[in-house]
């Protein structure tokens, strides 16, 4: 299991379930600060092409976070 955590948020990738779960409020300060999340998502997709993103416990995501997830989805489709 891979994970990231910071003030008010946590992100976990459970490779047995093939799920990345985002929890809390992601208010990082720009795309550069979202790089670890991007890397975790890319690594997770390589491990599990049938990856699921669980956003049910995500309370807030700023515009940089939305851009990060959008880029990931576009890249995953390709």
Backbone torsions as a table, in degrees:
resi	resn	phi	psi	omega
1	UNK	NA	129.1	174.7
2	UNK	-100.8	147.9	178.2
3	UNK	-151.6	156.8	173.3
4	UNK	-133.1	147.8	177.5
5	UNK	-151.6	152.1	176.8
6	UNK	-156.7	-170.1	-178.4
7	UNK	-64.5	109.9	175.3
8	UNK	86.7	4.0	179.8
9	UNK	-147.6	159.8	170.7
10	UNK	-148.1	149.9	179.0
11	UNK	-135.4	127.8	-179.1
12	UNK	-131.3	137.8	172.8
13	UNK	-112.6	116.2	176.8
14	UNK	-100.4	104.0	-175.7
15	UNK	-70.8	-23.0	177.4
16	UNK	-71.9	-33.6	178.6
17	UNK	-92.0	-17.8	-177.7
18	UNK	69.1	38.5	-174.2
19	UNK	-132.4	135.2	170.3
20	UNK	-106.2	122.4	-178.0
21	UNK	-110.9	123.2	177.2
22	UNK	-105.5	129.5	-177.4
23	UNK	-130.3	144.3	173.1
24	UNK	91.3	-152.1	-177.4
25	UNK	-113.9	116.6	177.5
26	UNK	-96.9	104.9	-178.1
27	UNK	-126.4	46.6	-177.9
28	UNK	-72.1	159.5	-170.7
29	UNK	-93.0	55.1	175.5
30	UNK	118.9	169.3	-175.7
31	UNK	-60.7	-35.2	-179.2
32	UNK	-61.3	-37.4	179.9
33	UNK	-73.2	-17.6	177.0
34	UNK	-88.4	-1.0	-178.8
35	UNK	-56.0	-42.4	177.5
36	UNK	-61.7	-36.8	176.7
37	UNK	-65.8	-44.0	178.0
38	UNK	-58.2	-43.6	179.9
39	UNK	-65.5	-42.1	177.8
40	UNK	-60.5	-43.4	179.7
41	UNK	-64.4	-43.0	178.9
42	UNK	-63.8	-43.6	178.0
43	UNK	-62.7	-41.3	179.8
44	UNK	-63.4	-41.6	180.0
45	UNK	-65.7	-37.1	176.5
46	UNK	-64.9	-37.2	179.9
47	UNK	-73.5	-42.5	-176.3
48	UNK	-133.6	93.4	178.6
49	UNK	-60.0	-19.4	178.1
50	UNK	-94.5	33.8	-174.3
51	UNK	-58.7	141.1	174.0
52	UNK	-115.4	136.4	172.7
53	UNK	-103.1	121.1	178.8
54	UNK	-101.4	108.8	-179.1
55	UNK	-108.0	10.3	-174.4
56	UNK	-64.6	-24.5	179.9
57	UNK	-106.0	10.1	176.7
58	UNK	-82.5	118.8	-175.9
59	UNK	-89.9	-33.2	-178.3
60	UNK	-154.5	143.7	176.5
61	UNK	-142.4	119.7	-178.4
62	UNK	-76.9	178.5	-173.8
63	UNK	-63.4	-34.5	177.4
64	UNK	-66.5	-36.7	176.7
65	UNK	-67.8	-40.0	176.9
66	UNK	-62.7	-42.5	178.5
67	UNK	-63.2	-40.4	179.3
68	UNK	-62.0	-48.4	179.6
69	UNK	-66.1	-37.6	178.9
70	UNK	-62.9	-45.3	177.9
71	UNK	-61.7	-39.7	178.8
72	UNK	-62.1	-46.1	-179.5
73	UNK	-61.7	-43.8	179.0
74	UNK	-61.8	-45.7	179.0
75	UNK	-65.4	-37.0	-179.7
76	UNK	-66.1	-35.0	178.1
77	UNK	-65.1	-34.1	-178.1
78	UNK	-80.9	NA	NA
